[in-house]
Amino acid sequence: RLLTTSSHDKAIHEALALLAEASDVDRVYVLEHHRHPTTGMPAVSLRFEWVRPPLRIIRREPSPLQNAVSFAGLGLDPWHPLLKAGKTIAGTLTDSPAAIRRQMVKAGVRSFILVPIMVDRQFWGVLGLDDRYSKRKWSMGESTLLTTMATGVGGALVAQRAHQALRQSEERFRMLFEKSPDAIFVEDEFGMVL
């Protein structure tokens, strides 16, 4: 569904909800990686989020500047190179570095997993899952499933980008055709006017 829909945002939300239910977590989110607009340092913005009911599902607009938080501001600076290299990071409140532990306490998180999302072999962002009630050790099977899911999200983002580019190209062609003072003919490979 992630790769075949025309409503990629909706499909990603549905996938996050299914993923949360299947993995029994309290929060699933997608962070987009970019440069901070003022500092130029590596940063992330919340792009999609699912929170366990009774809280509502929250959708963030896809602006890369919305909620821009530096990796250092989240305490994730030491993990930035690992995520960028495609490494999954999982842990609990007690085995996390102090800076990250402070952020986890604020958010009420007891365990987490961060899976890099790669688009065109480049680090695009992070698929994250939080458990607020248990100290959880993430299994290899869960990690593999989440990596597959992150690949699906990356594929949906590539498809969304291609769909937008096609729409823009079609719009430019349509405007050129409508505004042209000259006649425009289309020929097939044999020189016949279509």
Secondary structure, 3 states (H helix, E strand, C coil): CCCCCCCHHHHHHHHHHHHHHHHCCCEEEEEEEEECCCCCCEEEEEEEEEECCCCCCEECCCCCCCCCEECCCCCCHHHHHHHHCCCCEEEECCCCCHHHHHHHHHHCCCEEEEEEEEECCEEEEEEEEEECCCCCCCCHHHHHHHHHHHHHHHHHHHHHHHHHHHHHHHHHHHHHHHHCCCCCCCECCCCCEC
